[in-house]
Amino acid sequence: MAVEAHWGISDSKLRGMRLLLLCNHELVEWQVSMLDSAKQALSEEPVPHQ
């Protein structure tokens, strides 16, 4: 009984992890696109290094 309950919990955890991974993947792609646009803006307007 305990083993079945343990597997049930881990199964729901795996589903949660999968959802988190999907959300993180989208976040990473969004951050990368933001960084790319930021790099383009910086290259268009060169800022003197301090």
DSSP file (Angstrom, degrees, kcal/mol; ACC not computed):
  #  RESIDUE AA STRUCTURE BP1 BP2  ACC     N-H-->O    O-->H-N    N-H-->O    O-->H-N    TCO  KAPPA ALPHA  PHI   PSI    X-CA   Y-CA   Z-CA
    1    1 A M     >        0   0    0      0, 0.0     4,-2.4     0, 0.0     5,-0.2   0.000 360.0 360.0 360.0 -47.0    0.0    0.0    0.0
    2    2 A A  H  >  +     0   0    0      1,-0.2     4,-2.7     2,-0.2     5,-0.1   0.903 360.0  51.7 -61.6 -40.0    2.8    2.4    1.0
    3    3 A V  H  > S+     0   0    0      2,-0.2     4,-2.7     1,-0.2    -1,-0.2   0.917 109.2  49.8 -64.2 -41.6    4.6    1.7   -2.3
    4    4 A E  H  > S+     0   0    0      1,-0.2     4,-2.3     2,-0.2    -1,-0.2   0.922 112.1  47.8 -62.6 -42.2    1.5    2.4   -4.4
    5    5 A A  H  X S+     0   0    0     -4,-2.4     4,-2.3     2,-0.2    -1,-0.2   0.913 110.9  52.1 -63.6 -41.3    0.9    5.7   -2.6
    6    6 A H  H  X S+     0   0    0     -4,-2.7     4,-2.6     1,-0.2    -2,-0.2   0.932 110.7  46.9 -60.4 -45.8    4.6    6.6   -3.0
    7    7 A W  H  X S+     0   0    0     -4,-2.7     4,-2.4     1,-0.2    -1,-0.2   0.874 109.5  54.5 -65.5 -35.9    4.4    5.9   -6.8
    8    8 A G  H  X S+     0   0    0     -4,-2.3     4,-1.9    -5,-0.2    -1,-0.2   0.922 111.0  45.5 -62.7 -42.3    1.2    7.9   -7.0
    9    9 A I  H  X S+     0   0    0     -4,-2.3     4,-2.4     1,-0.2    -2,-0.2   0.934 113.4  48.5 -65.4 -46.2    2.9   10.9   -5.4
   10   10 A S  H  X S+     0   0    0     -4,-2.6     4,-2.7     1,-0.2    -1,-0.2   0.864 108.4  55.7 -64.8 -33.7    6.0   10.6   -7.6
   11   11 A D  H  X S+     0   0    0     -4,-2.4     4,-2.0     2,-0.2    -1,-0.2   0.935 109.6  44.8 -64.0 -44.8    3.8   10.3  -10.7
   12   12 A S  H  X S+     0   0    0     -4,-1.9     4,-2.3     1,-0.2    -1,-0.2   0.878 112.4  53.2 -66.3 -35.3    2.1   13.6   -9.9
   13   13 A K  H  X S+     0   0    0     -4,-2.4     4,-3.0     2,-0.2    -2,-0.2   0.919 106.9  51.9 -63.5 -42.1    5.5   15.1   -9.1
   14   14 A L  H  X S+     0   0    0     -4,-2.7     4,-2.6     1,-0.2    -2,-0.2   0.907 108.8  50.6 -61.2 -40.4    6.8   14.0  -12.5
   15   15 A R  H  X S+     0   0    0     -4,-2.0     4,-2.3     2,-0.2    -1,-0.2   0.927 111.5  48.1 -62.7 -43.1    3.8   15.6  -14.2
   16   16 A G  H  X S+     0   0    0     -4,-2.3     4,-2.7     1,-0.2    -2,-0.2   0.918 111.0  50.6 -62.2 -42.9    4.5   18.8  -12.3
   17   17 A M  H  X S+     0   0    0     -4,-3.0     4,-2.8     1,-0.2    -1,-0.2   0.903 108.7  52.4 -61.2 -40.6    8.2   18.7  -13.3
   18   18 A R  H  X S+     0   0    0     -4,-2.6     4,-2.3     2,-0.2    -1,-0.2   0.924 110.6  47.2 -62.0 -43.7    7.2   18.2  -16.9
   19   19 A L  H  X S+     0   0    0     -4,-2.3     4,-2.6     1,-0.2    -2,-0.2   0.922 112.1  50.2 -63.1 -43.1    5.0   21.3  -16.8
   20   20 A L  H  X S+     0   0    0     -4,-2.7     4,-3.2     1,-0.2    -2,-0.2   0.915 109.6  51.1 -61.0 -42.5    7.7   23.3  -15.1
   21   21 A L  H  X S+     0   0    0     -4,-2.8     4,-2.6     1,-0.2    -1,-0.2   0.912 110.3  49.2 -62.5 -41.5   10.2   22.2  -17.8
   22   22 A L  H  X S+     0   0    0     -4,-2.3     4,-2.0     2,-0.2    -1,-0.2   0.936 113.8  45.5 -62.9 -45.4    7.8   23.3  -20.5
   23   23 A C  H  X S+     0   0    0     -4,-2.6     4,-2.5     1,-0.2    -2,-0.2   0.918 113.2  50.2 -63.6 -42.9    7.3   26.7  -18.9
   24   24 A N  H  X S+     0   0    0     -4,-3.2     4,-3.0     1,-0.2    -1,-0.2   0.895 107.5  54.5 -62.7 -39.1   11.1   27.1  -18.3
   25   25 A H  H  X S+     0   0    0     -4,-2.6     4,-2.3     1,-0.2    -1,-0.2   0.925 110.6  45.2 -60.7 -44.4   11.7   26.2  -21.9
   26   26 A E  H  X S+     0   0    0     -4,-2.0     4,-2.3     2,-0.2    -1,-0.2   0.901 112.9  51.2 -65.3 -39.9    9.4   29.0  -23.0
   27   27 A L  H  X S+     0   0    0     -4,-2.5     4,-2.9     2,-0.2    -2,-0.2   0.922 109.8  49.7 -62.1 -43.8   10.9   31.4  -20.5
   28   28 A V  H  X S+     0   0    0     -4,-3.0     4,-2.8     1,-0.2    -2,-0.2   0.925 110.6  49.3 -62.7 -44.7   14.4   30.6  -21.8
   29   29 A E  H  X S+     0   0    0     -4,-2.3     4,-2.2     1,-0.2    -1,-0.2   0.906 112.6  48.7 -61.2 -39.7   13.4   31.2  -25.4
   30   30 A W  H  X S+     0   0    0     -4,-2.3     4,-2.3     2,-0.2    -2,-0.2   0.927 112.0  48.2 -65.2 -44.2   11.8   34.5  -24.4
   31   31 A Q  H  X S+     0   0    0     -4,-2.9     4,-2.8     1,-0.2    -2,-0.2   0.904 110.7  51.7 -62.9 -40.5   14.9   35.6  -22.4
   32   32 A V  H  X S+     0   0    0     -4,-2.8     4,-2.6     1,-0.2    -1,-0.2   0.918 110.4  47.9 -63.0 -42.6   17.1   34.6  -25.4
   33   33 A S  H  X S+     0   0    0     -4,-2.2     4,-2.3     2,-0.2    -1,-0.2   0.894 111.9  50.5 -65.7 -37.5   15.0   36.7  -27.8
   34   34 A M  H  X S+     0   0    0     -4,-2.3     4,-2.3     2,-0.2    -2,-0.2   0.926 111.0  48.7 -63.7 -43.7   15.1   39.6  -25.3
   35   35 A L  H  X S+     0   0    0     -4,-2.8     4,-2.8     2,-0.2    -2,-0.2   0.911 109.9  52.3 -62.8 -41.7   18.9   39.3  -25.1
   36   36 A D  H  X S+     0   0    0     -4,-2.6     4,-2.4     1,-0.2    -1,-0.2   0.935 111.3  45.8 -60.5 -45.9   19.2   39.2  -28.9
   37   37 A S  H  X S+     0   0    0     -4,-2.3     4,-2.2     1,-0.2    -1,-0.2   0.878 112.7  51.5 -65.8 -35.5   17.2   42.4  -29.2
   38   38 A A  H  X S+     0   0    0     -4,-2.3     4,-2.5     2,-0.2    -2,-0.2   0.909 109.3  49.9 -66.4 -41.3   19.2   44.0  -26.5
   39   39 A K  H  X S+     0   0    0     -4,-2.8     4,-2.8     1,-0.2    -2,-0.2   0.914 110.4  50.6 -63.2 -41.6   22.5   43.1  -28.2
   40   40 A Q  H  X S+     0   0    0     -4,-2.4     4,-1.9     1,-0.2    -1,-0.2   0.922 110.9  48.6 -61.6 -43.2   21.1   44.5  -31.5
   41   41 A A  H  X S+     0   0    0     -4,-2.2     4,-2.0     1,-0.2    -1,-0.2   0.902 113.0  48.1 -63.8 -40.5   20.2   47.8  -29.7
   42   42 A L  H  < S+     0   0    0     -4,-2.5    -2,-0.2     1,-0.2    -1,-0.2   0.908 110.9  50.0 -67.4 -40.7   23.6   48.0  -28.1
   43   43 A S  H  < S+     0   0    0     -4,-2.8    -1,-0.2     1,-0.2    -2,-0.2   0.834 109.6  52.4 -68.1 -30.4   25.4   47.3  -31.3
   44   44 A E  H  < S+     0   0    0     -4,-1.9    -1,-0.2     1,-0.3    -2,-0.2   0.897 120.0  34.4 -70.1 -39.4   23.4   50.0  -33.0
   45   45 A E  S  < S-     0   0    0     -4,-2.0    -1,-0.3    -5,-0.2     2,-0.1  -0.805  88.3-149.6-116.7  89.6   24.3   52.5  -30.3
   46   46 A P        -     0   0    0      0, 0.0    -3,-0.1     0, 0.0    -4,-0.0  -0.363   9.1-153.2 -62.0 128.4   27.9   51.8  -29.2
   47   47 A V        -     0   0    0     -5,-0.1     2,-0.1    -2,-0.1    -2,-0.0  -0.897  20.9-114.6-105.0 129.5   28.4   52.7  -25.5
   48   48 A P        -     0   0    0      0, 0.0     2,-0.2     0, 0.0    -1,-0.0  -0.386  32.7-119.3 -62.9 131.9   31.9   53.6  -24.4
   49   49 A H              0   0    0      1,-0.1     0, 0.0    -2,-0.1     0, 0.0  -0.511 360.0 360.0 -73.8 137.8   33.3   51.0  -21.9
   50   50 A Q              0   0    0     -2,-0.2    -1,-0.1     0, 0.0     0, 0.0   0.449 360.0 360.0 -89.5 360.0   34.1   52.4  -18.5
